Amino acid sequence: MDINETIKSQLEENPVILYMKGTPQAPQCGFSAKTVQALMACGERFAFVNILDNQELREGLKVYSSWPTYPQLYINGELVGGCDIVLEMSENGELAQAVKDAVKQAEA
């Protein structure tokens, strides 16, 4: 399976997925830590991928998304954005609604 197929598969299988540096329990950068906090505040489960564990994925996702930095949050297969966008959405309530809707839709 090539890297684009791997990414597509991950996005199809997970309604909310965060590509980050480290893990939610041990983020490896401040931006990933802030993004995880915002996601956890939504109260729903989300998938994550530690891009530091897979150099091919780390580089391939930048091309796939046309987004050069991490973390990258995807909801329903669509790139939401990085830390700044996620925090802004969290502050105005959009993040919690989008995450809850995606999880509910996936369970239906």
C-alpha positions in Angstrom: 0.0 0.0 0.0 1.5 3.4 -0.9 1.5 6.3 1.5 -1.5 8.0 -0.2 -3.6 4.8 0.2 -2.5 4.6 3.8 -3.6 8.2 4.5 -7.0 7.7 2.6 -7.6 4.5 4.6 -6.9 6.2 7.9 -9.2 9.1 7.0 -12.0 6.8 5.9 -11.8 4.7 9.1 -11.7 7.6 11.6 -14.3 10.4 11.7 -11.9 12.5 13.8 -8.1 12.0 13.4 -5.2 14.1 14.5 -1.8 13.8 12.9 0.5 15.0 15.6 4.0 14.9 17.1 3.8 12.5 19.9 0.7 11.0 21.5 -2.2 12.6 23.4 -0.7 11.4 26.7 2.8 12.6 25.7 2.7 15.3 23.0 6.2 16.1 21.6 5.5 19.8 20.8 3.4 22.6 22.2 1.2 23.0 19.2 0.2 19.3 19.4 -0.4 19.6 23.1 -2.7 22.6 22.7 -4.6 20.9 19.9 -5.1 17.7 22.0 -6.4 19.7 24.9 -9.0 21.4 22.6 -10.0 18.0 21.2 -10.3 16.4 24.6 -12.5 19.2 25.8 -15.0 18.1 23.2 -15.6 14.9 25.2 -15.5 12.5 22.2 -13.0 9.9 21.3 -10.6 10.7 18.4 -7.9 8.8 16.6 -4.3 10.0 16.4 -1.2 9.2 14.5 2.3 10.0 15.8 4.0 11.3 12.7 7.4 11.1 14.4 7.1 7.3 14.2 6.8 7.2 10.4 9.0 9.5 8.3 7.3 8.5 5.0 3.8 9.4 6.4 5.2 12.6 7.9 6.4 13.8 4.5 3.6 12.2 2.4 0.9 13.9 4.5 2.4 17.3 3.8 2.0 16.7 0.1 -1.4 15.0 0.4 -2.9 17.9 2.4 -0.9 20.8 0.9 -0.3 21.8 4.6 3.3 22.0 5.6 3.1 21.8 9.4 1.8 19.6 12.2 -0.5 19.0 13.9 -3.2 18.4 11.2 -6.8 17.7 12.3 -9.2 15.9 9.9 -12.9 15.6 10.5 -14.9 13.4 8.1 -11.9 13.1 5.9 -11.5 16.8 5.4 -8.5 18.8 6.6 -9.7 21.3 9.3 -6.3 22.8 9.9 -3.6 23.1 12.4 -3.3 24.4 16.0 -4.4 28.0 15.4 -7.5 27.0 13.5 -8.4 24.3 16.0 -8.0 26.7 18.9 -10.1 29.4 17.2 -12.9 26.8 16.5 -12.7 25.6 20.1 -13.2 29.1 21.4 -16.2 29.8 19.3 -17.8 26.4 19.8 -17.5 25.2 16.2 -15.0 22.4 17.1 -17.1 20.7 19.7 -20.1 20.7 17.3 -18.1 19.4 14.3 -16.5 16.6 16.4 -19.8 15.6 18.0 -21.6 15.6 14.6 -18.8 13.5 13.0 -18.8 10.9 15.7 -22.6 10.7 15.8 -22.7 10.3 12.0 -20.0 7.5 12.1 -22.0 5.6 14.7 -25.3 5.8 12.7 
